[in-house]
């Protein structure tokens, strides 16, 4: 199974969400895309990587949204 059929990416915050979900659990957006690539998992929102990616909270995020 391809990863793109498992998750969709929020166009607002890049959070990866199960395809059967209708709203983003991170930012509440309802705008998603299946055209994403790469995955980053933020465990600690105070970490350097979270600051670089501007991830609003610990979650899994797409690196690239096409
Ligand atoms: Zn979002």
PDB file of the backbone (N, CA, C, O) and the ligand in Angstrom, with CONECT records:
HET     ZN  A 101       1
ATOM      1  N   UNK A   1       0.845  -1.198   0.000  1.00  0.00           N
ATOM      2  CA  UNK A   1       0.000   0.000   0.000  1.00  0.00           C
ATOM      3  C   UNK A   1       0.878   1.244   0.000  1.00  0.00           C
ATOM      4  O   UNK A   1       1.800   1.347   0.809  1.00  0.00           O
ATOM      5  N   UNK A   2       0.614   2.164  -0.870  1.00  0.00           N
ATOM      6  CA  UNK A   2       1.383   3.403  -0.932  1.00  0.00           C
ATOM      7  C   UNK A   2       1.012   4.311   0.223  1.00  0.00           C
ATOM      8  O   UNK A   2      -0.139   4.352   0.656  1.00  0.00           O
ATOM      9  N   UNK A   3       2.007   5.043   0.719  1.00  0.00           N
ATOM     10  CA  UNK A   3       1.754   5.915   1.865  1.00  0.00           C
ATOM     11  C   UNK A   3       0.736   6.994   1.543  1.00  0.00           C
ATOM     12  O   UNK A   3       0.024   7.461   2.432  1.00  0.00           O
ATOM     13  N   UNK A   4       0.662   7.386   0.300  1.00  0.00           N
ATOM     14  CA  UNK A   4      -0.241   8.474  -0.049  1.00  0.00           C
ATOM     15  C   UNK A   4      -1.707   8.077   0.067  1.00  0.00           C
ATOM     16  O   UNK A   4      -2.582   8.942   0.100  1.00  0.00           O
ATOM     17  N   UNK A   5      -1.980   6.795   0.130  1.00  0.00           N
ATOM     18  CA  UNK A   5      -3.365   6.377   0.328  1.00  0.00           C
ATOM     19  C   UNK A   5      -3.706   6.252   1.808  1.00  0.00           C
ATOM     20  O   UNK A   5      -4.867   6.056   2.167  1.00  0.00           O
ATOM     21  N   UNK A   6      -2.693   6.367   2.667  1.00  0.00           N
ATOM     22  CA  UNK A   6      -2.901   6.231   4.112  1.00  0.00           C
ATOM     23  C   UNK A   6      -3.158   7.590   4.763  1.00  0.00           C
ATOM     24  O   UNK A   6      -4.036   7.737   5.613  1.00  0.00           O
ATOM     25  N   UNK A   7      -2.372   8.573   4.343  1.00  0.00           N
ATOM     26  CA  UNK A   7      -2.504   9.909   4.927  1.00  0.00           C
ATOM     27  C   UNK A   7      -2.752  10.944   3.840  1.00  0.00           C
ATOM     28  O   UNK A   7      -2.384  10.770   2.678  1.00  0.00           O
ATOM     29  N   UNK A   8      -3.392  12.026   4.264  1.00  0.00           N
ATOM     30  CA  UNK A   8      -3.450  13.229   3.434  1.00  0.00           C
ATOM     31  C   UNK A   8      -2.832  14.346   4.258  1.00  0.00           C
ATOM     32  O   UNK A   8      -2.780  14.270   5.486  1.00  0.00           O
ATOM     33  N   UNK A   9      -2.365  15.381   3.575  1.00  0.00           N
ATOM     34  CA  UNK A   9      -1.667  16.466   4.260  1.00  0.00           C
ATOM     35  C   UNK A   9      -2.532  17.709   4.324  1.00  0.00           C
ATOM     36  O   UNK A   9      -3.160  18.097   3.339  1.00  0.00           O
ATOM     37  N   UNK A  10      -2.556  18.328   5.493  1.00  0.00           N
ATOM     38  CA  UNK A  10      -3.262  19.599   5.672  1.00  0.00           C
ATOM     39  C   UNK A  10      -2.541  20.692   4.888  1.00  0.00           C
ATOM     40  O   UNK A  10      -1.329  20.859   5.021  1.00  0.00           O
ATOM     41  N   UNK A  11      -3.284  21.431   4.073  1.00  0.00           N
ATOM     42  CA  UNK A  11      -2.654  22.494   3.275  1.00  0.00           C
ATOM     43  C   UNK A  11      -2.235  23.674   4.130  1.00  0.00           C
ATOM     44  O   UNK A  11      -1.389  24.469   3.720  1.00  0.00           O
ATOM     45  N   UNK A  12      -2.806  23.796   5.289  1.00  0.00           N
ATOM     46  CA  UNK A  12      -2.498  24.936   6.164  1.00  0.00           C
ATOM     47  C   UNK A  12      -1.238  24.696   6.990  1.00  0.00           C
ATOM     48  O   UNK A  12      -0.341  25.539   7.014  1.00  0.00           O
ATOM     49  N   UNK A  13      -1.166  23.549   7.669  1.00  0.00           N
ATOM     50  CA  UNK A  13      -0.046  23.327   8.601  1.00  0.00           C
ATOM     51  C   UNK A  13       0.798  22.105   8.242  1.00  0.00           C
ATOM     52  O   UNK A  13       1.764  21.799   8.941  1.00  0.00           O
ATOM     53  N   UNK A  14       0.449  21.404   7.165  1.00  0.00           N
ATOM     54  CA  UNK A  14       1.179  20.235   6.674  1.00  0.00           C
ATOM     55  C   UNK A  14       1.022  18.989   7.559  1.00  0.00           C
ATOM     56  O   UNK A  14       1.710  17.993   7.335  1.00  0.00           O
ATOM     57  N   UNK A  15       0.150  19.025   8.535  1.00  0.00           N
ATOM     58  CA  UNK A  15      -0.067  17.842   9.365  1.00  0.00           C
ATOM     59  C   UNK A  15      -0.580  16.692   8.504  1.00  0.00           C
ATOM     60  O   UNK A  15      -1.382  16.895   7.592  1.00  0.00           O
ATOM     61  N   UNK A  16      -0.111  15.488   8.803  1.00  0.00           N
ATOM     62  CA  UNK A  16      -0.594  14.311   8.102  1.00  0.00           C
ATOM     63  C   UNK A  16      -1.755  13.710   8.891  1.00  0.00           C
ATOM     64  O   UNK A  16      -1.658  13.477  10.096  1.00  0.00           O
ATOM     65  N   UNK A  17      -2.851  13.468   8.180  1.00  0.00           N
ATOM     66  CA  UNK A  17      -4.099  13.054   8.803  1.00  0.00           C
ATOM     67  C   UNK A  17      -4.608  11.816   8.079  1.00  0.00           C
ATOM     68  O   UNK A  17      -4.456  11.700   6.863  1.00  0.00           O
ATOM     69  N   UNK A  18      -5.205  10.900   8.815  1.00  0.00           N
ATOM     70  CA  UNK A  18      -5.824   9.736   8.176  1.00  0.00           C
ATOM     71  C   UNK A  18      -6.821  10.202   7.115  1.00  0.00           C
ATOM     72  O   UNK A  18      -7.527  11.192   7.313  1.00  0.00           O
ATOM     73  N   UNK A  19      -6.877   9.494   5.999  1.00  0.00           N
ATOM     74  CA  UNK A  19      -7.704   9.948   4.880  1.00  0.00           C
ATOM     75  C   UNK A  19      -9.197   9.984   5.212  1.00  0.00           C
ATOM     76  O   UNK A  19      -9.965  10.656   4.523  1.00  0.00           O
ATOM     77  N   UNK A  20      -9.613   9.274   6.253  1.00  0.00           N
ATOM     78  CA  UNK A  20     -11.042   9.288   6.587  1.00  0.00           C
ATOM     79  C   UNK A  20     -11.431  10.441   7.526  1.00  0.00           C
ATOM     80  O   UNK A  20     -12.606  10.617   7.846  1.00  0.00           O
ATOM     81  N   UNK A  21     -10.434  11.221   7.962  1.00  0.00           N
ATOM     82  CA  UNK A  21     -10.722  12.374   8.823  1.00  0.00           C
ATOM     83  C   UNK A  21     -11.111  13.585   7.964  1.00  0.00           C
ATOM     84  O   UNK A  21     -10.603  13.756   6.855  1.00  0.00           O
ATOM     85  N   UNK A  22     -12.011  14.417   8.485  1.00  0.00           N
ATOM     86  CA  UNK A  22     -12.478  15.552   7.701  1.00  0.00           C
ATOM     87  C   UNK A  22     -11.885  16.877   8.142  1.00  0.00           C
ATOM     88  O   UNK A  22     -11.871  17.838   7.373  1.00  0.00           O
ATOM     89  N   UNK A  23     -11.393  16.936   9.375  1.00  0.00           N
ATOM     90  CA  UNK A  23     -10.762  18.169   9.841  1.00  0.00           C
ATOM     91  C   UNK A  23      -9.373  17.873  10.389  1.00  0.00           C
ATOM     92  O   UNK A  23      -9.111  16.786  10.904  1.00  0.00           O
ATOM     93  N   UNK A  24      -8.492  18.854  10.271  1.00  0.00           N
ATOM     94  CA  UNK A  24      -7.132  18.708  10.770  1.00  0.00           C
ATOM     95  C   UNK A  24      -7.130  18.782  12.297  1.00  0.00           C
ATOM     96  O   UNK A  24      -7.634  19.757  12.854  1.00  0.00           O
ATOM     97  N   UNK A  25      -6.580  17.788  12.986  1.00  0.00           N
ATOM     98  CA  UNK A  25      -6.554  17.817  14.451  1.00  0.00           C
ATOM     99  C   UNK A  25      -5.572  18.836  15.006  1.00  0.00           C
ATOM    100  O   UNK A  25      -5.604  19.146  16.197  1.00  0.00           O
ATOM    101  N   UNK A  26      -4.702  19.355  14.155  1.00  0.00           N
ATOM    102  CA  UNK A  26      -3.705  20.321  14.615  1.00  0.00           C
ATOM    103  C   UNK A  26      -4.235  21.752  14.507  1.00  0.00           C
ATOM    104  O   UNK A  26      -4.151  22.518  15.467  1.00  0.00           O
ATOM    105  N   UNK A  27      -4.776  22.111  13.347  1.00  0.00           N
ATOM    106  CA  UNK A  27      -5.181  23.506  13.131  1.00  0.00           C
ATOM    107  C   UNK A  27      -6.667  23.671  12.830  1.00  0.00           C
ATOM    108  O   UNK A  27      -7.163  24.796  12.785  1.00  0.00           O
ATOM    109  N   UNK A  28      -7.384  22.567  12.624  1.00  0.00           N
ATOM    110  CA  UNK A  28      -8.825  22.655  12.391  1.00  0.00           C
ATOM    111  C   UNK A  28      -9.211  22.913  10.948  1.00  0.00           C
ATOM    112  O   UNK A  28     -10.396  23.044  10.640  1.00  0.00           O
ATOM    113  N   UNK A  29      -8.219  22.988  10.047  1.00  0.00           N
ATOM    114  CA  UNK A  29      -8.501  23.219   8.633  1.00  0.00           C
ATOM    115  C   UNK A  29      -9.221  22.020   8.018  1.00  0.00           C
ATOM    116  O   UNK A  29      -9.086  20.890   8.489  1.00  0.00           O
ATOM    117  N   UNK A  30      -9.982  22.282   6.967  1.00  0.00           N
ATOM    118  CA  UNK A  30     -10.636  21.189   6.240  1.00  0.00           C
ATOM    119  C   UNK A  30     -10.093  21.079   4.818  1.00  0.00           C
ATOM    120  O   UNK A  30     -10.685  20.415   3.967  1.00  0.00           O
ATOM    121  N   UNK A  31      -8.959  21.738   4.572  1.00  0.00           N
ATOM    122  CA  UNK A  31      -8.354  21.731   3.242  1.00  0.00           C
ATOM    123  C   UNK A  31      -7.145  20.794   3.230  1.00  0.00           C
ATOM    124  O   UNK A  31      -6.160  21.030   3.931  1.00  0.00           O
ATOM    125  N   UNK A  32      -7.228  19.730   2.429  1.00  0.00           N
ATOM    126  CA  UNK A  32      -6.181  18.719   2.399  1.00  0.00           C
ATOM    127  C   UNK A  32      -5.726  18.446   0.973  1.00  0.00           C
ATOM    128  O   UNK A  32      -6.423  18.751   0.005  1.00  0.00           O
ATOM    129  N   UNK A  33      -4.541  17.865   0.873  1.00  0.00           N
ATOM    130  CA  UNK A  33      -4.053  17.428  -0.426  1.00  0.00           C
ATOM    131  C   UNK A  33      -3.446  16.034  -0.310  1.00  0.00           C
ATOM    132  O   UNK A  33      -2.854  15.689   0.712  1.00  0.00           O
ATOM    133  N   UNK A  34      -3.596  15.247  -1.355  1.00  0.00           N
ATOM    134  CA  UNK A  34      -2.935  13.942  -1.415  1.00  0.00           C
ATOM    135  C   UNK A  34      -1.534  14.058  -2.018  1.00  0.00           C
ATOM    136  O   UNK A  34      -0.779  13.086  -2.045  1.00  0.00           O
ATOM    137  N   UNK A  35      -1.199  15.245  -2.498  1.00  0.00           N
ATOM    138  CA  UNK A  35       0.093  15.458  -3.167  1.00  0.00           C
ATOM    139  C   UNK A  35       1.122  15.972  -2.167  1.00  0.00           C
ATOM    140  O   UNK A  35       1.379  17.173  -2.086  1.00  0.00           O
ATOM    141  N   UNK A  36       1.703  15.051  -1.410  1.00  0.00           N
ATOM    142  CA  UNK A  36       2.715  15.438  -0.425  1.00  0.00           C
ATOM    143  C   UNK A  36       3.843  14.440  -0.475  1.00  0.00           C
ATOM    144  O   UNK A  36       3.702  13.353  -1.035  1.00  0.00           O
ATOM    145  N   UNK A  37       4.960  14.808   0.109  1.00  0.00           N
ATOM    146  CA  UNK A  37       6.108  13.917   0.108  1.00  0.00           C
ATOM    147  C   UNK A  37       6.938  14.130   1.379  1.00  0.00           C
ATOM    148  O   UNK A  37       7.033  15.243   1.897  1.00  0.00           O
ATOM    149  N   UNK A  38       7.525  13.057   1.858  1.00  0.00           N
ATOM    150  CA  UNK A  38       8.367  13.122   3.048  1.00  0.00           C
ATOM    151  C   UNK A  38       7.531  13.221   4.313  1.00  0.00           C
ATOM    152  O   UNK A  38       6.415  13.739   4.292  1.00  0.00           O
ATOM    153  N   UNK A  39       8.073  12.727   5.404  1.00  0.00           N
ATOM    154  CA  UNK A  39       7.356  12.799   6.676  1.00  0.00           C
ATOM    155  C   UNK A  39       8.324  13.162   7.791  1.00  0.00           C
ATOM    156  O   UNK A  39       9.440  12.647   7.858  1.00  0.00           O
ATOM    157  N   UNK A  40       7.879  14.054   8.663  1.00  0.00           N
ATOM    158  CA  UNK A  40       8.677  14.398   9.841  1.00  0.00           C
ATOM    159  C   UNK A  40       7.773  14.237  11.059  1.00  0.00           C
ATOM    160  O   UNK A  40       6.616  14.659  11.046  1.00  0.00           O
ATOM    161  N   UNK A  41       8.305  13.631  12.098  1.00  0.00           N
ATOM    162  CA  UNK A  41       7.514  13.437  13.308  1.00  0.00           C
ATOM    163  C   UNK A  41       8.063  14.340  14.407  1.00  0.00           C
ATOM    164  O   UNK A  41       9.215  14.205  14.821  1.00  0.00           O
ATOM    165  N   UNK A  42       7.236  15.249  14.867  1.00  0.00           N
ATOM    166  CA  UNK A  42       7.616  16.167  15.943  1.00  0.00           C
ATOM    167  C   UNK A  42       7.141  15.567  17.271  1.00  0.00           C
ATOM    168  O   UNK A  42       5.944  15.366  17.480  1.00  0.00           O
ATOM    169  N   UNK A  43       8.086  15.289  18.153  1.00  0.00           N
ATOM    170  CA  UNK A  43       7.741  14.711  19.446  1.00  0.00           C
ATOM    171  C   UNK A  43       7.686  15.794  20.523  1.00  0.00           C
ATOM    172  O   UNK A  43       6.856  15.755  21.431  1.00  0.00           O
ATOM    173  N   UNK A  44       8.591  16.756  20.394  1.00  0.00           N
ATOM    174  CA  UNK A  44       8.677  17.824  21.390  1.00  0.00           C
ATOM    175  C   UNK A  44       8.568  19.169  20.687  1.00  0.00           C
ATOM    176  O   UNK A  44       9.431  19.512  19.879  1.00  0.00           O
ATOM    177  N   UNK A  45       7.524  19.936  20.980  1.00  0.00           N
ATOM    178  CA  UNK A  45       7.307  21.200  20.273  1.00  0.00           C
ATOM    179  C   UNK A  45       8.345  22.254  20.651  1.00  0.00           C
ATOM    180  O   UNK A  45       8.409  23.302  20.007  1.00  0.00           O
ATOM    181  N   UNK A  46       9.161  22.004  21.681  1.00  0.00           N
ATOM    182  CA  UNK A  46      10.226  22.937  22.057  1.00  0.00           C
ATOM    183  C   UNK A  46      11.548  22.590  21.378  1.00  0.00           C
ATOM    184  O   UNK A  46      12.537  23.300  21.558  1.00  0.00           O
ATOM    185  N   UNK A  47      11.576  21.509  20.601  1.00  0.00           N
ATOM    186  CA  UNK A  47      12.821  21.073  19.986  1.00  0.00           C
ATOM    187  C   UNK A  47      13.222  21.995  18.845  1.00  0.00           C
ATOM    188  O   UNK A  47      12.392  22.740  18.323  1.00  0.00           O
ATOM    189  N   UNK A  48      14.475  21.949  18.462  1.00  0.00           N
ATOM    190  CA  UNK A  48      14.973  22.789  17.378  1.00  0.00           C
ATOM    191  C   UNK A  48      14.258  22.485  16.064  1.00  0.00           C
ATOM    192  O   UNK A  48      13.924  23.392  15.302  1.00  0.00           O
ATOM    193  N   UNK A  49      14.029  21.200  15.812  1.00  0.00           N
ATOM    194  CA  UNK A  49      13.378  20.839  14.547  1.00  0.00           C
ATOM    195  C   UNK A  49      11.950  21.366  14.498  1.00  0.00           C
ATOM    196  O   UNK A  49      11.460  21.731  13.429  1.00  0.00           O
ATOM    197  N   UNK A  50      11.286  21.407  15.636  1.00  0.00           N
ATOM    198  CA  UNK A  50       9.927  21.949  15.670  1.00  0.00           C
ATOM    199  C   UNK A  50       9.940  23.445  15.381  1.00  0.00           C
ATOM    200  O   UNK A  50       9.041  23.963  14.718  1.00  0.00           O
ATOM    201  N   UNK A  51      10.966  24.142  15.881  1.00  0.00           N
ATOM    202  CA  UNK A  51      11.065  25.578  15.617  1.00  0.00           C
ATOM    203  C   UNK A  51      11.354  25.842  14.148  1.00  0.00           C
ATOM    204  O   UNK A  51      10.806  26.771  13.556  1.00  0.00           O
ATOM    205  N   UNK A  52      12.222  25.015  13.559  1.00  0.00           N
ATOM    206  CA  UNK A  52      12.570  25.193  12.152  1.00  0.00           C
ATOM    207  C   UNK A  52      11.356  24.961  11.258  1.00  0.00           C
ATOM    208  O   UNK A  52      11.109  25.715  10.317  1.00  0.00           O
ATOM    209  N   UNK A  53      10.609  23.916  11.566  1.00  0.00           N
ATOM    210  CA  UNK A  53       9.461  23.589  10.736  1.00  0.00           C
ATOM    211  C   UNK A  53       8.233  24.393  11.133  1.00  0.00           C
ATOM    212  O   UNK A  53       7.229  24.363  10.422  1.00  0.00           O
ATOM    213  N   UNK A  54       8.286  25.116  12.256  1.00  0.00           N
ATOM    214  CA  UNK A  54       7.154  25.884  12.779  1.00  0.00           C
ATOM    215  C   UNK A  54       5.951  24.998  13.045  1.00  0.00           C
ATOM    216  O   UNK A  54       4.805  25.414  12.878  1.00  0.00           O
ATOM    217  N   UNK A  55       6.225  23.786  13.458  1.00  0.00           N
ATOM    218  CA  UNK A  55       5.143  22.867  13.791  1.00  0.00           C
ATOM    219  C   UNK A  55       4.424  23.356  15.050  1.00  0.00           C
ATOM    220  O   UNK A  55       5.066  23.566  16.079  1.00  0.00           O
ATOM    221  N   UNK A  56       3.114  23.540  14.985  1.00  0.00           N
ATOM    222  CA  UNK A  56       2.398  24.096  16.126  1.00  0.00           C
ATOM    223  C   UNK A  56       2.281  23.149  17.314  1.00  0.00           C
ATOM    224  O   UNK A  56       2.115  23.606  18.445  1.00  0.00           O
ATOM    225  N   UNK A  57       2.365  21.852  17.086  1.00  0.00           N
ATOM    226  CA  UNK A  57       2.298  20.916  18.204  1.00  0.00           C
ATOM    227  C   UNK A  57       2.869  19.575  17.780  1.00  0.00           C
ATOM    228  O   UNK A  57       3.004  19.319  16.583  1.00  0.00           O
ATOM    229  N   UNK A  58       3.209  18.708  18.737  1.00  0.00           N
ATOM    230  CA  UNK A  58       3.733  17.391  18.369  1.00  0.00           C
ATOM    231  C   UNK A  58       2.750  16.631  17.490  1.00  0.00           C
ATOM    232  O   UNK A  58       1.590  16.436  17.851  1.00  0.00           O
ATOM    233  N   UNK A  59       3.235  16.209  16.334  1.00  0.00           N
ATOM    234  CA  UNK A  59       2.390  15.494  15.372  1.00  0.00           C
ATOM    235  C   UNK A  59       3.291  15.001  14.270  1.00  0.00           C
ATOM    236  O   UNK A  59       4.498  15.244  14.301  1.00  0.00           O
ATOM    237  N   UNK A  60       2.736  14.318  13.302  1.00  0.00           N
ATOM    238  CA  UNK A  60       3.499  13.964  12.112  1.00  0.00           C
ATOM    239  C   UNK A  60       3.120  14.912  10.984  1.00  0.00           C
ATOM    240  O   UNK A  60       1.945  15.207  10.766  1.00  0.00           O
ATOM    241  N   UNK A  61       4.147  15.385  10.268  1.00  0.00           N
ATOM    242  CA  UNK A  61       3.936  16.391   9.235  1.00  0.00           C
ATOM    243  C   UNK A  61       4.578  15.985   7.917  1.00  0.00           C
ATOM    244  O   UNK A  61       5.590  15.285   7.895  1.00  0.00           O
ATOM    245  N   UNK A  62       3.986  16.427   6.836  1.00  0.00           N
ATOM    246  CA  UNK A  62       4.616  16.286   5.534  1.00  0.00           C
ATOM    247  C   UNK A  62       5.743  17.315   5.416  1.00  0.00           C
ATOM    248  O   UNK A  62       5.639  18.419   5.949  1.00  0.00           O
ATOM    249  N   UNK A  63       6.817  16.947   4.718  1.00  0.00           N
ATOM    250  CA  UNK A  63       7.902  17.879   4.498  1.00  0.00           C
ATOM    251  C   UNK A  63       7.583  18.764   3.289  1.00  0.00           C
ATOM    252  O   UNK A  63       7.821  19.972   3.312  1.00  0.00           O
ATOM    253  N   UNK A  64       7.049  18.155   2.247  1.00  0.00           N
ATOM    254  CA  UNK A  64       6.749  18.879   1.015  1.00  0.00           C
ATOM    255  C   UNK A  64       5.274  18.702   0.670  1.00  0.00           C
ATOM    256  O   UNK A  64       4.750  17.588   0.670  1.00  0.00           O
ATOM    257  N   UNK A  65       4.630  19.798   0.383  1.00  0.00           N
ATOM    258  CA  UNK A  65       3.278  19.760  -0.194  1.00  0.00           C
ATOM    259  C   UNK A  65       3.376  20.292  -1.604  1.00  0.00           C
ATOM    260  O   UNK A  65       3.853  21.404  -1.830  1.00  0.00           O
ATOM    261  N   UNK A  66       2.919  19.488  -2.558  1.00  0.00           N
ATOM    262  CA  UNK A  66       3.109  19.834  -3.955  1.00  0.00           C
ATOM    263  C   UNK A  66       1.974  20.731  -4.465  1.00  0.00           C
ATOM    264  O   UNK A  66       1.973  21.122  -5.632  1.00  0.00           O
TER     265      UNK A  66
HETATM  266 ZN    ZN A 101      -3.650  21.642   9.775  1.00  0.00          ZN
END
